Amino acid sequence: MSLETIDVYDAARYEIGIPHQDFQLLRAQAPVFRHADPQVPEGFWAVTRHPDVVRVSRSSELFSSSRRTAILGEMSEEARAQQQLMMLNMDPPAHTRLRSLVNRGFTPRVIAQMREHLRLASEVIVDKALAAGTGDFVELVAADLPLIVIAELMGVPLEDRHRLFEWSNRLASATDLQLEEGGDAATAVFEIYEYANNLGATKRANPADDIVTKLTSPDENGEALSELEFDLFFLLLMFAGNETTRNAITGGMIAMINNPGQWERLRADPDLAPTAADEIVRWVSPVNAFRRTATQDLELGGQLIRENDKVVIFYSSANFDEDVFTDPYTFDIGRSPNPHIGFGGGGAHFCLGRHLAILEIEQMYRVLVERVRRVELLEPPTRLRSNFVNGVTAMPVRFVPA
């Protein structure tokens, strides 16, 4: 393998897993690498080392999420203008204002109140899986908990959970998440907007004790999300809060099956669940990469980056950086410290729901190791064809009760 043959952009590469060999070579020989891009003649800069990814993440003034959005692929001016209204694709100060409003629903107090409910929901899910005996781990176990959480956070009726699941799948399956007119992803976005709009209107008319009411009501300064801002945030939360946690739970189980000693270790000491949850996020790296655009000429990793150059930060490489993690290719549920950047490298876009996601993974695995002796793969998992989301679409298993 040589730098000339490196390709960490092709979505098909990720159908067999993270291309670790490519990333390892890039970190060693070209940590900021001019990579070919099928849509951009001059290519993009692939940033693969942990410190460089953190620097880009924390320097919104130098690396913009807004100029060309944070989405990897290119899109029309019209689609880009719409995407730039979403918090994911904003820079401060617009991002700061929106995040401060949204943050009201994700305070430590709000999350702490969900611990017992997450435990009970996990018990119901695992008991149903055990009763079934065999089936798709994604649908039986991993998908339901984040859907329940989002439904409850947003005040979505439980009978509508299947719609969230379907919409999320359609978005994740879209190549590079390009939401061009006429595509299935674009149709899903329209349906999500329509649903969110009706939900917001209902909560404005009938306030309740949920995040939607908080978001659509003025704060102490009289600020509230506009109708469009709320619709866009609902789309972001529905996708990010569902897709990433579901794939972390599934990818974590694959890691446990491949490392049975770690599964038995967790069964013997369930209090390792918090560090296990962090290691699962590092190992799976549910979000593979985000894009930034340089706002001026600058130096990064010994390379001259020009203004408006496309820069892609690869979390799934940084989370296996040999200079940061001891034995990075060893799955270790007791790993400490664990400075993974599975929720981003800090800065303005550090994941808003990271504490909730870790709590979901922790509670699910506490219940799994208590009630399940082992999980056996019946067929190899089917992975998502995407360079954006490290996902598993199906995983047939057998559950052996404890």
KEKELUM-191914 format. One record per residue: residue in three letters; x, y, z of N, C-alpha, C in turn. Coordinates in steps of 0.02 Angstrom, whole numbers. Layout:
aa,n_east,n_north,n_up,ca_east,ca_north,ca_up,c_east,c_north,c_up
ala,X,Y,Z,X,Y,Z,X,Y,Z
...
***
This chain:
aa,n_east,n_north,n_up,ca_east,ca_north,ca_up,c_east,c_north,c_up
met,42,-60,0,0,0,0,44,62,0
ser,24,112,-39,61,175,-42,12,233,-41
leu,37,293,-32,-6,352,-30,-45,360,-96
glu,-16,337,-151,-49,344,-216,-112,302,-221
thr,-117,249,-181,-175,205,-184,-225,219,-128
ile,-211,267,-85,-254,282,-28,-322,308,-53
asp,-376,283,-22,-443,309,-35,-485,300,28
val,-494,354,65,-537,351,125,-601,391,114
tyr,-616,404,50,-677,442,33,-731,398,3
asp,-712,347,-34,-760,303,-68,-805,269,-17
ala,-870,281,-22,-918,253,25,-916,177,27
ala,-901,146,-30,-900,73,-34,-846,44,12
arg,-793,81,26,-739,56,70,-765,40,139
tyr,-816,77,161,-840,72,230,-891,15,239
glu,-909,-17,184,-955,-74,189,-922,-134,223
ile,-855,-134,226,-820,-189,260,-788,-164,325
gly,-801,-102,343,-775,-75,405,-730,-14,393
ile,-707,16,446,-662,73,441,-598,52,406
pro,-574,89,356,-512,70,321,-450,88,363
his,-439,49,416,-387,65,465,-317,67,434
gln,-303,22,387,-236,21,357,-221,87,321
asp,-270,113,285,-261,176,250,-249,233,300
phe,-289,235,352,-282,288,402,-215,283,438
gln,-193,222,452,-129,212,487,-72,239,444
leu,-75,225,380,-23,250,334,-25,326,330
leu,-85,355,326,-91,428,322,-63,460,386
arg,-81,434,444,-56,464,506,20,462,509
ala,49,407,483,122,399,487,159,441,435
gln,132,447,375,169,478,320,141,544,296
ala,76,554,301,45,615,274,-17,632,313
pro,-9,656,375,-67,667,419,-115,721,394
val,-90,767,352,-133,814,317,-119,803,243
phe,-164,767,210,-150,738,145,-198,765,92
arg,-169,785,35,-211,807,-22,-241,746,-55
his,-306,736,-42,-341,675,-63,-385,690,-124
ala,-389,643,-170,-432,652,-228,-505,654,-208
asp,-544,692,-246,-616,700,-232,-652,697,-299
pro,-701,651,-306,-736,644,-370,-776,706,-390
gln,-789,751,-342,-830,810,-357,-790,875,-356
val,-730,874,-330,-689,935,-324,-622,922,-359
pro,-609,955,-415,-548,942,-454,-483,946,-414
glu,-479,995,-368,-418,1003,-329,-415,957,-268
gly,-468,919,-257,-470,872,-202,-484,906,-135
phe,-468,870,-81,-478,897,-14,-420,877,31
trp,-414,910,87,-363,893,137,-392,843,186
ala,-363,783,189,-384,733,238,-343,741,301
val,-376,756,356,-343,768,421,-355,707,465
thr,-302,672,485,-310,606,515,-281,599,585
arg,-237,644,607,-208,638,674,-252,672,726
his,-253,644,785,-295,669,840,-283,743,855
pro,-221,767,865,-212,838,882,-235,885,826
asp,-225,865,764,-246,907,708,-322,910,702
val,-355,854,713,-428,853,710,-456,897,766
val,-425,894,825,-447,936,881,-436,1010,864
arg,-379,1026,835,-365,1096,817,-417,1123,768
val,-432,1084,717,-482,1106,668,-550,1114,701
ser,-567,1066,744,-633,1068,778,-641,1129,821
arg,-587,1151,853,-592,1206,901,-577,1274,871
ser,-568,1277,805,-549,1341,773,-601,1359,720
ser,-662,1375,743,-716,1392,696,-699,1453,654
glu,-657,1498,682,-640,1559,645,-593,1544,587
leu,-558,1487,590,-512,1468,536,-541,1414,491
phe,-584,1373,520,-613,1316,482,-689,1320,489
ser,-721,1343,437,-793,1358,439,-836,1296,426
ser,-890,1291,464,-941,1240,451,-995,1266,405
ser,-995,1331,394,-1049,1363,358,-1034,1374,284
arg,-973,1393,266,-959,1413,197,-981,1361,146
arg,-963,1298,159,-983,1243,114,-1019,1188,152
thr,-1042,1203,211,-1076,1158,258,-1026,1108,287
ala,-1050,1067,334,-1010,1015,365,-1018,948,330
ile,-1062,945,279,-1076,883,242,-1019,870,193
leu,-998,807,186,-940,791,146,-949,806,71
gly,-1007,789,44,-1017,796,-28,-1037,866,-49
glu,-1032,878,-114,-1052,943,-142,-1127,944,-154
met,-1155,1004,-156,-1226,1011,-168,-1240,1075,-205
ser,-1300,1083,-230,-1319,1143,-267,-1321,1203,-220
glu,-1318,1263,-249,-1321,1325,-208,-1386,1327,-169
glu,-1440,1305,-200,-1505,1306,-166,-1506,1259,-106
ala,-1480,1198,-116,-1479,1150,-61,-1432,1174,-6
arg,-1376,1204,-26,-1328,1229,23,-1359,1284,66
ala,-1395,1329,34,-1426,1384,70,-1475,1358,123
gln,-1510,1305,106,-1556,1275,155,-1518,1242,212
gln,-1464,1205,194,-1424,1171,245,-1391,1220,293
gln,-1373,1279,268,-1339,1329,310,-1384,1357,365
leu,-1448,1341,362,-1494,1363,415,-1494,1315,474
met,-1461,1257,466,-1459,1207,518,-1398,1219,563
met,-1406,1207,628,-1354,1220,677,-1288,1185,659
leu,-1292,1125,633,-1233,1087,614,-1190,1126,564
asn,-1223,1166,522,-1189,1201,468,-1185,1276,480
met,-1176,1295,543,-1170,1366,561,-1103,1378,595
asp,-1081,1440,595,-1024,1463,633,-1048,1513,685
pro,-1009,1523,739,-1025,1577,785,-1024,1644,747
pro,-1065,1694,767,-1108,1694,826,-1178,1664,814
ala,-1197,1652,750,-1264,1624,738,-1271,1556,772
his,-1218,1516,769,-1221,1450,801,-1227,1457,877
thr,-1191,1505,905,-1192,1515,978,-1262,1531,1003
arg,-1297,1575,967,-1365,1594,987,-1411,1533,985
leu,-1408,1495,931,-1453,1438,924,-1437,1384,974
arg,-1373,1371,985,-1354,1318,1033,-1376,1337,1103
ser,-1370,1400,1122,-1390,1420,1189,-1465,1409,1200
leu,-1505,1418,1148,-1576,1406,1154,-1592,1331,1159
val,-1559,1292,1117,-1571,1221,1115,-1546,1186,1179
asn,-1492,1213,1207,-1460,1182,1265,-1506,1177,1326
arg,-1560,1216,1326,-1606,1214,1382,-1636,1144,1392
gly,-1641,1106,1339,-1670,1039,1344,-1620,985,1359
phe,-1555,1002,1366,-1503,951,1375,-1459,966,1435
thr,-1486,998,1485,-1448,1012,1545,-1434,947,1584
pro,-1381,947,1626,-1368,887,1666,-1428,865,1708
arg,-1468,913,1732,-1526,895,1771,-1577,857,1730
val,-1589,880,1669,-1637,847,1625,-1613,776,1609
ile,-1548,768,1595,-1521,702,1577,-1523,656,1637
ala,-1503,681,1696,-1502,639,1757,-1571,611,1772
gln,-1623,650,1758,-1691,627,1771,-1711,568,1728
met,-1674,555,1674,-1692,502,1628,-1659,435,1645
arg,-1613,434,1692,-1574,373,1706,-1619,313,1720
glu,-1665,319,1768,-1707,263,1787,-1753,242,1730
his,-1778,292,1693,-1822,276,1637,-1784,239,1583
leu,-1722,259,1570,-1681,224,1520,-1668,152,1542
arg,-1658,142,1606,-1649,74,1633,-1711,32,1620
leu,-1769,58,1638,-1831,20,1629,-1845,6,1555
ala,-1834,56,1513,-1845,46,1441,-1798,-8,1414
ser,-1735,-8,1437,-1687,-58,1415,-1708,-128,1437
glu,-1736,-133,1497,-1759,-198,1521,-1815,-226,1476
val,-1862,-183,1459,-1917,-205,1415,-1890,-228,1347
ile,-1844,-190,1320,-1815,-205,1254,-1778,-272,1256
val,-1736,-281,1306,-1696,-343,1310,-1740,-403,1324
asp,-1791,-395,1366,-1837,-451,1379,-1873,-473,1316
lys,-1893,-425,1276,-1926,-442,1212,-1878,-479,1166
ala,-1815,-457,1165,-1765,-489,1122,-1753,-561,1145
leu,-1750,-571,1211,-1741,-639,1238,-1801,-683,1222
ala,-1860,-655,1226,-1921,-693,1210,-1921,-714,1136
ala,-1896,-670,1093,-1892,-686,1022,-1840,-740,1009
gly,-1785,-738,1047,-1733,-789,1040,-1683,-773,986
thr,-1707,-762,926,-1664,-743,870,-1695,-684,833
gly,-1653,-650,795,-1678,-593,755,-1623,-543,741
asp,-1643,-487,714,-1596,-434,695,-1581,-392,757
phe,-1518,-392,779,-1499,-354,839,-1514,-280,831
val,-1506,-254,770,-1519,-183,759,-1591,-165,776
glu,-1638,-204,750,-1708,-189,761,-1732,-210,830
leu,-1708,-269,854,-1732,-295,918,-1705,-256,978
val,-1642,-232,973,-1610,-201,1031,-1588,-130,1018
ala,-1545,-120,968,-1510,-56,961,-1554,2,940
ala,-1604,-11,898,-1643,44,870,-1694,73,918
asp,-1722,32,961,-1780,54,1000,-1764,106,1053
leu,-1708,98,1089,-1694,143,1145,-1686,215,1123
pro,-1643,230,1073,-1638,301,1052,-1703,328,1024
leu,-1743,285,993,-1808,309,968,-1854,327,1025
ile,-1854,287,1078,-1895,302,1137,-1873,368,1167
val,-1807,377,1173,-1779,439,1203,-1799,500,1163
ile,-1790,497,1097,-1807,555,1056,-1882,568,1058
ala,-1921,514,1056,-1994,523,1059,-2014,557,1124
glu,-1984,537,1179,-2002,567,1243,-1975,638,1250
leu,-1913,649,1229,-1885,716,1232,-1927,766,1193
met,-1948,745,1134,-1983,791,1089,-2059,787,1095
gly,-2083,744,1140,-2155,738,1148,-2189,705,1089
val,-2152,662,1054,-2180,626,997,-2218,565,1022
pro,-2280,554,1001,-2318,495,1022,-2279,431,1006
leu,-2279,383,1052,-2241,322,1042,-2261,285,978
glu,-2324,291,959,-2346,256,898,-2314,285,835
asp,-2282,343,841,-2248,373,783,-2174,356,779
arg,-2150,315,827,-2079,299,828,-2055,268,762
his,-2097,224,733,-2077,191,671,-2064,241,615
arg,-2098,298,618,-2087,348,566,-2018,380,575
leu,-1997,392,637,-1930,419,649,-1877,370,624
phe,-1888,306,637,-1841,254,616,-1835,253,540
glu,-1891,255,506,-1891,253,433,-1857,315,404
trp,-1874,374,430,-1843,435,405,-1768,435,415
ser,-1746,413,473,-1674,411,488,-1638,365,440
asn,-1667,306,427,-1636,259,380,-1631,288,310
arg,-1682,323,288,-1680,352,221,-1628,407,215
leu,-1618,444,269,-1565,496,268,-1496,464,269
ala,-1486,414,311,-1421,382,317,-1400,347,253
ser,-1449,322,215,-1434,285,154,-1419,330,95
ala,-1433,395,102,-1421,440,46,-1346,451,38
thr,-1322,445,-23,-1251,454,-36,-1229,523,-14
asp,-1180,526,31,-1153,589,57,-1206,635,86
leu,-1265,608,100,-1320,649,125,-1335,708,79
gln,-1328,698,15,-1345,752,-32,-1421,754,-39
leu,-1449,810,-18,-1522,814,-14,-1550,851,-75
glu,-1534,825,-132,-1555,860,-193,-1629,845,-208
glu,-1660,890,-242,-1732,885,-257,-1746,821,-296
gly,-1799,787,-276,-1820,727,-312,-1795,662,-282
gly,-1743,665,-240,-1716,604,-210,-1758,582,-151
asp,-1747,519,-131,-1784,492,-74,-1768,529,-10
ala,-1704,549,-2,-1684,586,58,-1720,653,60
ala,-1727,686,2,-1761,751,0,-1834,743,19
thr,-1865,689,-3,-1935,676,16,-1941,664,91
ala,-1892,627,119,-1892,615,191,-1886,681,229
val,-1842,725,206,-1833,790,239,-1898,829,238
phe,-1932,829,181,-1996,865,177,-2047,837,227
glu,-2049,771,232,-2097,739,279,-2079,756,351
ile,-2014,758,366,-1991,775,434,-2010,847,450
tyr,-1997,893,403,-2015,963,415,-2090,970,429
glu,-2130,936,389,-2203,940,397,-2224,914,465
tyr,-2193,857,485,-2210,828,550,-2189,874,606
ala,-2127,901,603,-2101,945,655,-2143,1008,660
asn,-2164,1034,602,-2205,1095,601,-2270,1085,639
asn,-2302,1028,626,-2365,1013,660,-2354,1001,734
leu,-2299,968,751,-2283,954,821,-2271,1020,859
gly,-2232,1065,829,-2218,1129,860,-2281,1170,871
ala,-2325,1169,821,-2388,1207,826,-2431,1179,883
thr,-2432,1112,889,-2471,1081,942,-2445,1101,1011
lys,-2378,1101,1019,-2349,1117,1084,-2358,1192,1101
arg,-2357,1234,1050,-2368,1305,1064,-2439,1316,1089
ala,-2486,1278,1062,-2556,1284,1082,-2569,1249,1148
asn,-2532,1193,1161,-2544,1153,1221,-2476,1136,1254
pro,-2447,1184,1290,-2381,1173,1321,-2380,1112,1366
ala,-2323,1076,1366,-2314,1017,1409,-2244,1019,1438
asp,-2229,970,1480,-2163,966,1511,-2116,926,1467
asp,-2097,954,1410,-2051,920,1365,-2008,972,1330
ile,-1958,948,1294,-1909,992,1263,-1940,1035,1209
val,-1991,1010,1174,-2022,1049,1121,-2053,1113,1150
thr,-2087,1105,1206,-2117,1164,1238,-2063,1213,1258
lys,-2006,1187,1285,-1951,1231,1304,-1923,1268,1243
leu,-1915,1232,1189,-1884,1262,1129,-1930,1312,1094
thr,-1994,1301,1099,-2040,1346,1064,-2067,1401,1109
ser,-2043,1402,1172,-2063,1456,1219,-2005,1504,1228
pro,-2019,1568,1238,-1965,1616,1248,-1925,1601,1312
asp,-1859,1614,1309,-1817,1606,1369,-1822,1670,1410
glu,-1776,1677,1460,-1780,1735,1504,-1766,1800,1468
asn,-1735,1795,1410,-1721,1855,1370,-1773,1866,1314
gly,-1826,1824,1315,-1878,1831,1265,-1861,1798,1199
glu,-1806,1758,1197,-1784,1725,1136,-1815,1655,1131
ala,-1835,1637,1071,-1861,1569,1058,-1842,1549,988
leu,-1843,1484,975,-1831,1460,907,-1888,1480,862
ser,-1871,1504,802,-1923,1517,753,-1951,1450,729
glu,-2004,1454,691,-2036,1393,664,-1986,1354,622
leu,-1950,1388,578,-1902,1354,535,-1843,1327,575
glu,-1819,1365,623,-1764,1342,665,-1783,1278,702
phe,-1844,1277,727,-1867,1217,762,-1871,1157,715
asp,-1898,1167,656,-1903,1112,607,-1835,1083,592
leu,-1785,1128,582,-1718,1106,565,-1685,1070,624
phe,-1697,1094,685,-1668,1061,743,-1700,992,753
phe,-1764,986,741,-1797,921,747,-1765,871,699
leu,-1752,893,638,-1719,850,588,-1650,828,614
leu,-1612,876,640,-1544,861,663,-1546,812,722
leu,-1589,825,771,-1593,782,830,-1618,713,811
met,-1667,710,767,-1695,646,747,-1642,602,714
phe,-1601,633,672,-1549,594,638,-1490,580,683
ala,-1462,633,713,-1401,625,753,-1414,585,816
gly,-1470,598,849,-1484,564,912,-1504,492,903
asn,-1529,475,845,-1551,406,831,-1497,366,798
glu,-1473,390,742,-1426,351,700,-1361,336,738
thr,-1332,386,771,-1267,376,802,-1271,328,862
thr,-1320,337,906,-1326,295,965,-1343,223,945
arg,-1387,216,897,-1405,149,873,-1343,112,847
asn,-1302,147,807,-1243,115,779,-1189,102,832
ala,-1186,144,883,-1139,132,937,-1158,68,975
ile,-1223,61,991,-1246,1,1027,-1233,-62,986
thr,-1248,-58,920,-1237,-116,877,-1163,-131,868
gly,-1124,-80,853,-1052,-89,844,-1018,-113,907
gly,-1044,-91,964,-1018,-114,1028,-1029,-188,1037
met,-1087,-213,1017,-1101,-285,1023,-1056,-325,976
ile,-1043,-300,916,-996,-334,872,-928,-339,905
ala,-906,-285,936,-841,-285,971,-841,-335,1028
met,-897,-340,1065,-902,-387,1121,-900,-459,1095
ile,-934,-473,1040,-935,-540,1011,-865,-560,988
asn,-829,-511,958,-761,-524,934,-710,-525,990
asn,-729,-499,1048,-684,-497,1106,-721,-525,1167
pro,-735,-590,1168,-777,-619,1221,-750,-607,1291
gly,-684,-599,1297,-656,-585,1363,-681,-519,1392
gln,-693,-469,1348,-719,-405,1371,-792,-410,1391
trp,-829,-451,1355,-900,-464,1373,-904,-496,1442
glu,-862,-547,1453,-862,-581,1519,-838,-533,1574
arg,-792,-490,1556,-767,-441,1605,-823,-394,1626
leu,-864,-373,1579,-920,-329,1595,-974,-366,1634
arg,-985,-429,1617,-1034,-469,1654,-1012,-477,1727
ala,-947,-484,1737,-922,-492,1806,-922,-427,1844
asp,-917,-371,1809,-915,-305,1842,-956,-255,1801
pro,-1022,-254,1809,-1065,-208,1771,-1050,-135,1784
asp,-1014,-120,1839,-998,-50,1852,-945,-23,1805
leu,-919,-66,1761,-875,-43,1707,-915,-13,1649
ala,-981,-14,1655,-1024,9,1599,-1008,80,1576
pro,-994,128,1620,-979,196,1595,-915,198,1552
thr,-861,165,1575,-800,166,1534,-809,122,1472
ala,-850,69,1478,-865,28,1419,-902,69,1366
ala,-948,111,1388,-986,153,1341,-939,200,1304
asp,-891,229,1340,-842,274,1307,-799,235,1257
glu,-777,176,1277,-736,136,1232,-775,114,1170
ile,-839,100,1179,-881,82,1121,-884,141,1072
val,-894,201,1098,-897,259,1053,-831,269,1017
arg,-775,261,1053,-709,267,1020,-702,214,965
trp,-717,153,983,-706,96,938,-750,101,876
val,-813,119,886,-860,121,830,-852,186,790
ser,-838,241,824,-836,308,792,-896,316,745
pro,-956,321,774,-1018,320,733,-1019,373,678
val,-991,432,691,-984,482,638,-912,477,613
asn,-904,460,550,-838,450,522,-801,515,512
ala,-835,565,484,-800,627,465,-848,685,457
phe,-820,745,464,-856,806,446,-810,849,403
arg,-841,895,369,-806,940,324,-800,1009,356
arg,-746,1044,340,-737,1114,356,-709,1149,294
thr,-712,1215,293,-684,1255,239,-638,1307,269
ala,-577,1311,244,-528,1359,270,-552,1430,255
thr,-548,1474,305,-570,1543,297,-513,1590,277
gln,-450,1564,279,-392,1604,260,-334,1556,247
asp,-281,1582,217,-221,1541,208,-192,1525,277
leu,-172,1462,288,-145,1443,353,-104,1380,346
glu,-67,1363,400,-27,1302,401,-59,1251,447
leu,-61,1189,424,-87,1134,466,-48,1071,450
gly,-18,1043,502,20,981,492,75,987,440
gly,106,1046,436,160,1056,389,138,1071,318
gln,73,1077,306,46,1092,240,16,1162,238
leu,22,1194,180,-8,1259,170,-80,1249,146
ile,-127,1269,186,-198,1265,168,-219,1333,143
arg,-249,1335,85,-271,1399,55,-343,1414,75
glu,-360,1478,76,-428,1498,90,-476,1463,42
asn,-532,1439,70,-585,1403,34,-567,1331,16
asp,-508,1307,37,-492,1237,27,-540,1193,68
lys,-557,1136,41,-599,1086,75,-556,1045,123
val,-577,1042,185,-540,1006,238,-588,955,269
val,-568,892,272,-610,840,302,-573,810,362
ile,-606,813,420,-577,786,482,-607,716,495
phe,-562,667,503,-583,597,509,-577,575,583
tyr,-635,571,616,-637,549,685,-617,475,691
ser,-636,436,642,-622,364,645,-547,350,637
ser,-509,398,614,-436,391,614,-408,418,679
ala,-430,478,699,-404,509,760,-415,465,822
asn,-470,428,823,-485,386,881,-442,323,886
phe,-397,313,836,-350,257,838,-278,283,831
asp,-268,346,848,-202,377,842,-154,345,893
glu,-101,313,868,-54,278,911,-17,324,960
asp,-12,388,944,22,435,988,-23,459,1045
val,-86,442,1042,-134,464,1093,-161,406,1134
phe,-173,349,1101,-203,291,1134,-154,233,1138
thr,-147,204,1196,-106,144,1205,-144,85,1175
asp,-109,47,1132,-141,-11,1099,-209,8,1070
pro,-212,55,1024,-277,79,999,-320,26,967
tyr,-290,-28,940,-329,-79,907,-349,-135,955
thr,-340,-123,1020,-365,-168,1071,-429,-138,1100
phe,-483,-176,1099,-547,-155,1127,-543,-167,1203
asp,-542,-113,1242,-530,-116,1314,-584,-77,1350
ile,-632,-113,1381,-690,-79,1412,-671,-42,1476
gly,-609,-51,1500,-587,-14,1558,-538,41,1540
arg,-533,57,1476,-483,106,1453,-490,172,1490
ser,-435,194,1521,-435,258,1556,-362,282,1563
pro,-348,344,1541,-396,391,1512,-416,371,1442
asn,-470,400,1417,-494,385,1350,-516,450,1316
pro,-467,488,1290,-483,553,1260,-510,548,1189
his,-557,501,1179,-584,493,1112,-623,555,1090
ile,-630,562,1025,-668,619,999,-727,594,957
gly,-758,541,983,-818,515,950,-876,562,950
phe,-875,612,995,-927,663,998,-901,730,970
gly,-845,727,935,-815,788,909,-753,806,949
gly,-714,851,921,-650,868,952,-654,929,996
gly,-713,944,1022,-722,1005,1062,-742,1064,1019
gly,-742,1122,1049,-760,1182,1011,-835,1191,1005
ala,-855,1235,960,-925,1255,954,-972,1196,939
his,-947,1147,901,-991,1093,878,-984,1029,919
phe,-954,1033,978,-951,974,1022,-1022,949,1035
cys,-1031,884,1029,-1099,854,1028,-1141,875,1089
leu,-1198,903,1074,-1244,927,1126,-1272,869,1167
gly,-1283,812,1136,-1315,756,1170,-1267,702,1193
arg,-1203,719,1202,-1153,667,1218,-1168,633,1285
his,-1189,670,1336,-1203,639,1401,-1263,592,1397
leu,-1312,612,1358,-1371,569,1349,-1352,506,1311
ala,-1312,513,1259,-1292,454,1219,-1253,404,1262
ile,-1206,428,1302,-1166,384,1345,-1212,349,1395
leu,-1260,387,1423,-1306,357,1472,-1349,303,1439
glu,-1371,314,1377,-1410,263,1342,-1370,200,1332
ile,-1308,207,1308,-1265,149,1296,-1251,113,1362
glu,-1235,152,1413,-1220,123,1479,-1278,81,1506
gln,-1338,110,1505,-1395,75,1533,-1413,13,1493
met,-1408,18,1427,-1424,-40,1385,-1375,-98,1399
tyr,-1311,-83,1406,-1262,-136,1418,-1265,-163,1489
arg,-1285,-122,1537,-1296,-148,1605,-1351,-202,1604
val,-1404,-188,1568,-1459,-236,1564,-1439,-297,1523
leu,-1404,-286,1468,-1383,-343,1426,-1341,-393,1465
val,-1291,-368,1502,-1246,-416,1535,-1280,-450,1595
glu,-1332,-418,1622,-1369,-449,1677,-1415,-505,1652
arg,-1444,-497,1593,-1497,-542,1571,-1478,-588,1514
val,-1422,-575,1482,-1402,-614,1424,-1335,-648,1438
arg,-1333,-714,1429,-1270,-751,1438,-1221,-735,1383
arg,-1245,-736,1322,-1204,-717,1265,-1248,-703,1205
val,-1220,-666,1157,-1254,-653,1094,-1212,-685,1039
glu,-1244,-725,998,-1209,-763,946,-1228,-736,877
leu,-1178,-722,837,-1191,-701,768,-1215,-760,726
leu,-1269,-749,689,-1294,-801,643,-1269,-790,572
glu,-1259,-727,555,-1232,-709,489,-1189,-647,499
pro,-1141,-634,453,-1101,-574,459,-1146,-511,456
pro,-1130,-460,495,-1170,-398,493,-1167,-366,424
thr,-1221,-332,406,-1224,-293,344,-1212,-220,362
arg,-1159,-191,334,-1140,-123,351,-1169,-73,301
leu,-1176,-12,324,-1201,43,283,-1149,64,232
arg,-1171,78,172,-1126,105,120,-1125,181,128
ser,-1078,205,167,-1074,277,182,-1005,295,206
asn,-980,354,184,-917,379,210,-930,429,266
phe,-993,438,285,-1012,485,337,-1030,450,402
val,-1071,399,398,-1094,362,457,-1064,292,457
asn,-1031,272,511,-1008,204,519,-1066,164,549
gly,-1104,134,505,-1167,103,528,-1174,31,507
val,-1218,-4,543,-1237,-73,528,-1312,-74,516
thr,-1332,-101,460,-1403,-101,442,-1439,-164,465
ala,-1402,-220,472,-1433,-283,494,-1381,-327,526
met,-1402,-364,578,-1355,-407,614,-1394,-465,645
pro,-1405,-520,608,-1443,-578,634,-1405,-612,690
val,-1439,-621,747,-1406,-650,806,-1453,-698,843
arg,-1422,-736,888,-1460,-777,936,-1444,-752,1006
phe,-1496,-745,1047,-1487,-723,1116,-1490,-784,1162
val,-1438,-794,1202,-1437,-848,1251,-1448,-816,1320
pro,-1503,-833,1353,-1519,-800,1416,-1469,-818,1472
ala,-1461,-772,1519,-1417,-785,1575,-1448,-838,1621
***
